[in-house]
Amino acid sequence: MSSPAARDKVSTFFRPISAITVTHIRQMYDLYAGFYENTSLDVFLQDLSKKSGVILVTRKADDRVVGFSTQTFFDIRVDGKRVRGIFSGDTIVDPAYWGNNALANTFYRRLVIERIKHPFVPFYWFLISKGYKTYLLLTNNFYNYYPNVRGRDEKYRRITEAYCEQLFPQYFDRKKMLLDFGDDYVRLKGDVADITPELKAANPHIAFFEKVNPTWRRGTEVPCIGACDYESLFRSIVDVPWKWIRKHLLGTHRPAGLDVADRPNRSVVWQDADAEGMGEGRVS
């Protein structure tokens, strides 16, 4: 059940970093600081300066930021071939607006636009996850992704290694496939998105996330990728409308574990970890 605020009218749009106002940046930081420890405005600004742009969700009534997702576009070389990706940094929505899919839908449109720009270059969503909610966005909305509880990872692991070595060479542990930014790195506050035995029992993806990132409470990040390939596009043409029917008309669609996850407990990133419009592949 969405909150009354989630039904407020919002504007959602992508802006390059140079076009983000000081007011919006301050509001983004206030939202960010509510979820993370070991942070400061300087750290936030330094990270933001490295991004290509931001998807902003603003309340139409007063233009206040109620959600955002930072984005970076870049190319890497894998096995001698060009690979293009969109890297998502911090992605946060005010808890009062959980259930509003505006940000997820705008992000999906960005994926489509970037896919069309370079139709013959392999294209991926790159992200790093310190909490299970971010990982669930990947598994619930992509068909082909890494890391995957079912395995079949070799190709995607090499691509993941390549982007980590380009973006975070000094922090990447290739053996563990984790990013360790040290004890002073920002981490989720203690009451945000905790992993309980009930959650792990209800959803194998959550249990798998803790298996591959057992030190997530200290702030280590698991690098992930989702393939924006044509196989996924064609499968989603059938799956997305069918999922909409099951969710909104039949009332039979609910991802495993969300009944447990939605109990009172603050959580970061898009609360609807099953955002529509990105394909339903049984991933996270």
CORLINWO-V457805 format. One record per residue. SS is DSSP state (2 for helix, 1 for strand, 0 for the rest). Layout:
SS
SS
This chain:
0
0
0
2
2
2
2
0
0
1
1
1
1
1
1
1
2
2
2
0
0
2
2
2
2
2
2
2
2
2
2
2
2
0
0
1
1
0
0
0
2
2
2
2
2
2
2
2
0
0
0
0
1
1
1
1
1
1
1
0
0
0
0
0
1
1
1
1
1
1
1
1
1
1
1
1
1
1
0
0
1
1
1
1
1
1
1
1
1
1
1
1
1
0
2
2
2
0
0
0
0
2
2
2
2
2
2
2
2
2
2
2
2
2
2
2
2
0
0
0
0
1
1
1
1
1
1
1
1
0
0
2
2
2
2
2
2
2
2
2
2
0
0
0
1
1
0
0
0
0
0
0
0
2
2
2
2
2
2
2
2
2
2
2
2
2
2
0
0
0
0
1
1
0
0
0
0
1
1
0
0
0
0
0
0
0
1
1
0
0
0
0
0
0
0
0
2
2
2
2
2
2
0
2
2
2
2
2
2
2
2
2
0
0
0
2
2
2
0
0
1
1
1
1
1
1
1
0
0
2
2
2
2
2
2
2
2
2
2
2
2
2
2
2
2
2
2
2
2
2
0
0
0
0
0
0
0
2
2
2
2
0
0
0
0
0
0
0
0
0
0
0
0
0
0
0
0
0
0
0
0
0
0
0
